[in-house]
């Protein structure tokens, strides 16, 4: 399933339908939609997508994030929840909790937060108990 997810996130046909938040652009508020979003600049607020989100190296997102696939090479300050996959590339810095059925962390990535891995079949209110 991870291979299918990676393939769909990289599909060139999807790139034509991707919204780009350019390097010199900063958005404050809510970003929502059904199409993929690539952040080269900055976002502050919330991101709720029914599609993939990519945060490139040098980009900063200060938001609560929900998407199908979240690929991070830049900085994310806030919690992230993905229905399929979260991928932290070597230059990623994440300060917040990560929730997804699959997580891929490349050596060098930094994560300061909790990780919850659950399938969609698990009840949404289940969280791990502290010991």
Secondary structure, 3 states (H helix, E strand, C coil): CHHHHHHHHCCHHHHCCCEEECCCCEEEEEEEECCCEEECCEEEEEEEECCCEEECCCCEEEEEEEEEEEEECCEEECCEEEEEEEEECCCCEEECCEECCCEEECCCCEEECCEECCCCCCCCCCCCCCC
